Amino acid sequence: MLPHPLHPAVVHFPIVLMLLLPVAAFVALWMIRRGANVRRAWAVPVLGAAALAGSSWMAVSTGGQESERVERVVSEQPVETHEESAELFFALSGVLLVVAGAGMIRGVVGRTARGVATVGAIAVAVAGVQVGHTGGQLVYRHGAAAAYSDPTLARGILKPGTRESGGEVRER
């Protein structure tokens, strides 16, 4: 049985991968420098980049499916900020996959692509931290979890930005 909501469970995959990918790229570069087979050593970062792109697509997809429900509880602006950060992260992870894949090519093109992909993996991780930050703000500052934990808010009875407390409604 899948967790509900699915988005919070899925987002942990790109988080882990974005943190491991720069490490994998540096280790692969080190191994190549020490004489390892380029394609074998670089296959790990390429597979990691593919997993990152796939998992970030899944995170964006599940987030989009749940955004309307969250917008019943949270104003649209912080949700849009998180969505835009996530879409940028997904796009960057796709570009990183292409560049990392080019690292499998022999010669100067491959060597350059491997270097660019390693730096790009760090940049993607920085973009991922921004996505995580805006997602954390949704949950902890704006109360997005109430869309699933508070039946009154989840049904959309109260306006976004309000919370029931002791029988009265107050603005947040």
NORFEN-V113775 format. One record per residue. PSI is psi in whole degrees, 0 to 359 (NA if undefined). OMEGA is omega in whole degrees, -180 to 180 (* if undefined). Layout:
psi: <PSI | PSI>
omega: <OMEGA | OMEGA>
This chain:
psi: <134 | 147 | 154 | 120 | 152 | 326 | 311 | 331 | 321 | 325 | 344 | 336 | 308 | 332 | 311 | 315 | 321 | 333 | 327 | 332 | 314 | 322 | 313 | 321 | 316 | 318 | 317 | 317 | 319 | 316 | 318 | 317 | 329 | 4 | 5 | 157 | 125 | 310 | 320 | 314 | 318 | 347 | 327 | 309 | 325 | 314 | 322 | 318 | 323 | 317 | 322 | 313 | 316 | 316 | 328 | 326 | 316 | 321 | 317 | 318 | 311 | 326 | 319 | 323 | 332 | 357 | 322 | 319 | 318 | 324 | 349 | 337 | 324 | 144 | 161 | 326 | 309 | 330 | 315 | 320 | 315 | 317 | 317 | 319 | 318 | 320 | 322 | 316 | 316 | 314 | 315 | 322 | 327 | 317 | 317 | 320 | 316 | 314 | 317 | 319 | 323 | 341 | 349 | 347 | 145 | 159 | 202 | 321 | 311 | 316 | 316 | 316 | 321 | 319 | 315 | 320 | 323 | 314 | 320 | 325 | 323 | 316 | 319 | 322 | 320 | 316 | 323 | 324 | 321 | 318 | 313 | 322 | 313 | 326 | 319 | 320 | 320 | 314 | 310 | 331 | 319 | 354 | 33 | 332 | 337 | 338 | 339 | 338 | 336 | 107 | 328 | 314 | 323 | 328 | 353 | 22 | 320 | 157 | 153 | 141 | 4 | 159 | 140 | 132 | 115 | 34 | 353 | 155 | 131 | 151 | 144 | NA>
omega: <-179 | 177 | 177 | 3 | -176 | -174 | -179 | 178 | -176 | -174 | -179 | 178 | 178 | 178 | -180 | -177 | -179 | 178 | -179 | -174 | 177 | 178 | 179 | 180 | 178 | 179 | 179 | 178 | 179 | 180 | 179 | 179 | -180 | 173 | 179 | 175 | -174 | -176 | 179 | -178 | -175 | 179 | -179 | 176 | 179 | 177 | 176 | 178 | 177 | 179 | 178 | 180 | 180 | -179 | 177 | 174 | -180 | 179 | 178 | -179 | -179 | 176 | 178 | 179 | -176 | -174 | -179 | 179 | 179 | -180 | 172 | -175 | -175 | 177 | -172 | -174 | 180 | 177 | 179 | 179 | 179 | 180 | -179 | 177 | -179 | 179 | 176 | 178 | 179 | 180 | 179 | 179 | 176 | 177 | 179 | 178 | 180 | -179 | 179 | 177 | 177 | 176 | 177 | 180 | 179 | 172 | -174 | -179 | 180 | 180 | 178 | 180 | 179 | 177 | 179 | 180 | 179 | 176 | 179 | 178 | 177 | 179 | 178 | 177 | 177 | 177 | 178 | 176 | 178 | 178 | 179 | 179 | -180 | 176 | 176 | 177 | 178 | -176 | -169 | 179 | -174 | 175 | -178 | -179 | 179 | 177 | 180 | -175 | -179 | -175 | 179 | 180 | -178 | 179 | 178 | -179 | 180 | 178 | 175 | 179 | 178 | -180 | 180 | 180 | 178 | 177 | 179 | 180 | 179 | 177 | 176 | *>
